[in-house]
Amino acid sequence: MGTRHDDLSLATTYWMARISSPKKDPFVLYTFDTGKDAREALLELPCIHVAEDSQKLICTEVLIFGYYPTKGGKYEAIVCGDELTHELWEQAKASFSKYGGRRKNDLEPERHAASFPKAKTAQVGKVVFVKEDRQQRSGATMIYRIYKGPDAASAQAFLKQNPVTRQFYYLVIETPEGNYCRDIQGIYKE
């Protein structure tokens, strides 16, 4: 479900957008001498796995994650996003250090008092189509299929069932808990 950053251009685009955004998601960013060390550090996290079909890393949470080579010959590894828990943030820092990573920067998630919300059952059938929006940008037509959903669980379940296989095509599910989206890179939260 996460958005994989596996090259420097994706990471640079993210950081440039983040600079102008008033909202700053928590993250962990470390540098490594080798891509192998960065990959192994990420694989120690409970939500990061290897895809059977491509051998690429995948994430079962709505997070930004991955590793990529930098211009200096090193590698950076990141775990980031609005849904990054304090526990996963701590696990990432420990794993990244264990595999020889050096802290480049991080932003700690807010600590929340323990609460036990009622488990929500995903209601994929309640996700309804609203409209299609087309926008021209840099010679490309961006297609946004906009839906409304009752909650985050239903939006995520809907997006899991509807893969995106082409560039410039986006599924957007508006919920009271925020917008959940999917593009060719994966599922993410706006």
C-alpha positions as CSV (number, residue, x, y, z in Angstrom):
1,M,0.0,0.0,0.0
2,G,2.9,2.3,0.5
3,T,4.6,4.5,-2.0
4,R,8.1,3.2,-2.8
5,H,11.0,5.6,-3.3
6,D,13.6,3.7,-5.3
7,D,15.3,6.5,-7.1
8,L,16.7,9.9,-6.3
9,S,14.3,11.8,-8.6
10,L,11.2,10.5,-6.7
11,A,12.8,11.4,-3.4
12,T,13.8,14.9,-4.6
13,T,10.2,15.5,-5.9
14,Y,8.8,14.5,-2.5
15,W,11.2,16.7,-0.5
16,M,10.6,19.7,-2.8
17,A,6.8,19.4,-2.3
18,R,7.3,18.9,1.4
19,I,9.2,22.2,1.8
20,S,6.1,24.2,0.6
21,S,3.6,22.1,2.6
22,P,2.5,23.4,6.0
23,K,2.0,19.8,7.1
24,K,5.2,17.9,8.0
25,D,4.8,14.2,8.3
26,P,7.1,12.3,10.7
27,F,10.0,10.4,9.1
28,V,13.2,8.5,9.5
29,L,16.0,9.2,6.9
30,Y,19.4,7.5,7.2
31,T,22.4,7.1,4.8
32,F,24.1,3.8,4.1
33,D,27.3,2.7,2.4
34,T,25.6,0.0,0.4
35,G,22.1,-0.6,-1.1
36,K,22.2,-4.1,0.5
37,D,22.5,-2.7,4.0
38,A,19.7,-0.2,3.4
39,R,17.4,-3.0,2.0
40,E,18.1,-5.3,4.9
41,A,17.4,-2.5,7.4
42,L,14.0,-1.9,5.8
43,L,13.2,-5.6,5.7
44,E,13.5,-5.8,9.5
45,L,10.4,-3.6,9.8
46,P,7.2,-5.5,10.2
47,C,5.4,-3.7,7.4
48,I,8.1,-4.1,4.7
49,H,8.3,-7.3,2.6
50,V,9.6,-8.5,-0.7
51,A,7.1,-8.8,-3.6
52,E,7.0,-12.4,-4.9
53,D,6.6,-11.3,-8.5
54,S,9.2,-8.6,-8.8
55,Q,11.5,-9.0,-5.7
56,K,11.0,-5.2,-5.1
57,L,10.1,-4.0,-1.6
58,I,6.5,-3.5,-0.7
59,C,4.8,-1.9,2.3
60,T,1.6,-3.0,3.9
61,E,1.0,0.4,5.5
62,V,0.1,3.7,3.8
63,L,3.7,5.1,4.1
64,I,6.5,6.4,1.9
65,F,9.4,4.0,2.1
66,G,12.4,2.7,0.2
67,Y,16.0,3.2,-0.5
68,Y,17.9,4.8,-3.5
69,P,21.4,5.7,-4.5
70,T,22.5,9.3,-4.0
71,K,24.8,11.4,-6.1
72,G,27.7,10.9,-3.7
73,G,27.7,7.1,-4.1
74,K,25.9,6.4,-0.8
75,Y,22.3,5.2,-0.3
76,E,19.5,6.8,1.6
77,A,16.7,4.8,3.2
78,I,13.4,6.4,4.3
79,V,10.2,5.6,6.2
80,C,7.8,8.5,6.3
81,G,4.1,9.4,6.4
82,D,1.1,10.7,8.4
83,E,0.4,7.1,9.6
84,L,4.0,6.5,10.9
85,T,3.5,5.3,14.4
86,H,5.9,6.1,17.2
87,E,6.6,2.4,17.6
88,L,7.5,2.0,13.9
89,W,9.6,5.2,14.0
90,E,11.6,3.7,16.9
91,Q,11.9,0.3,15.1
92,A,13.2,2.0,12.0
93,K,15.8,4.0,13.9
94,A,17.1,0.9,15.6
95,S,17.1,-1.2,12.4
96,F,18.8,1.5,10.4
97,S,21.5,1.9,13.0
98,K,22.0,-1.9,13.3
99,Y,22.8,-2.1,9.6
100,G,25.4,0.7,9.7
101,G,23.1,3.5,8.8
102,R,23.9,7.1,9.8
103,R,21.1,9.4,10.8
104,K,20.6,12.1,8.2
105,N,17.4,13.5,9.8
106,D,14.1,12.5,11.4
107,L,10.9,13.9,12.7
108,E,9.3,12.2,15.6
109,P,5.6,11.3,15.5
110,E,3.4,12.8,18.1
111,R,2.8,10.4,21.0
112,H,-0.9,9.7,21.6
113,A,-2.5,8.3,24.7
114,A,-3.3,4.6,24.3
115,S,-6.8,4.3,23.0
116,F,-8.7,1.3,21.8
117,P,-11.0,2.4,19.0
118,K,-13.7,0.1,17.8
119,A,-12.6,-2.0,14.9
120,K,-14.1,-0.8,11.7
121,T,-15.2,-3.2,9.0
122,A,-14.3,-2.1,5.5
123,Q,-17.4,-1.2,3.5
124,V,-16.0,-1.3,-0.1
125,G,-19.5,-1.3,-1.5
126,K,-20.1,2.1,0.1
127,V,-17.3,3.8,-1.9
128,V,-19.2,5.6,-4.6
129,F,-18.0,7.4,-7.8
130,V,-18.4,11.2,-7.8
131,K,-16.7,12.5,-10.9
132,E,-13.7,12.3,-13.3
133,D,-11.4,15.3,-13.5
134,R,-8.9,15.9,-16.3
135,Q,-6.0,18.4,-16.1
136,Q,-3.3,19.3,-18.6
137,R,0.2,19.5,-17.1
138,S,3.5,19.7,-19.0
139,G,1.9,18.2,-22.1
140,A,0.3,15.3,-20.2
141,T,-3.3,14.7,-19.4
142,M,-3.7,13.8,-15.7
143,I,-6.9,11.8,-15.0
144,Y,-8.4,11.9,-11.5
145,R,-11.3,9.5,-10.7
146,I,-12.8,11.0,-7.5
147,Y,-14.9,8.8,-5.1
148,K,-16.4,9.3,-1.7
149,G,-16.1,6.7,1.0
150,P,-17.4,6.3,4.6
151,D,-14.0,5.8,6.3
152,A,-10.3,5.1,5.8
153,A,-10.7,1.3,6.1
154,S,-13.2,1.3,3.2
155,A,-11.1,3.6,1.1
156,Q,-7.9,1.4,1.6
157,A,-9.8,-1.8,0.8
158,F,-11.3,-0.3,-2.4
159,L,-7.8,0.9,-3.5
160,K,-6.3,-2.5,-2.8
161,Q,-8.9,-4.0,-5.2
162,N,-8.3,-1.5,-7.9
163,P,-4.7,-1.4,-9.1
164,V,-3.5,1.4,-11.3
165,T,-1.3,0.4,-14.2
166,R,-0.8,3.5,-16.2
167,Q,1.0,6.9,-15.7
168,F,-1.0,10.0,-15.0
169,Y,-4.1,8.1,-13.7
170,Y,-5.2,8.6,-10.1
171,L,-7.9,7.2,-7.9
172,V,-8.9,9.5,-5.1
173,I,-11.2,8.4,-2.3
174,E,-12.5,11.3,-0.1
175,T,-13.3,10.3,3.5
176,P,-13.9,12.1,6.7
177,E,-10.4,10.8,7.8
178,G,-8.6,12.3,4.8
179,N,-8.1,11.5,1.1
180,Y,-6.7,8.1,0.2
181,C,-5.2,7.8,-3.3
182,R,-3.6,5.3,-5.7
183,D,-1.4,5.8,-8.7
184,I,1.0,3.6,-10.5
185,Q,3.4,3.9,-7.6
186,G,1.0,2.6,-4.9
187,I,-1.5,3.8,-2.3
188,Y,-0.9,6.9,-0.3
189,K,-2.7,9.4,1.9
190,E,-2.9,13.1,0.8
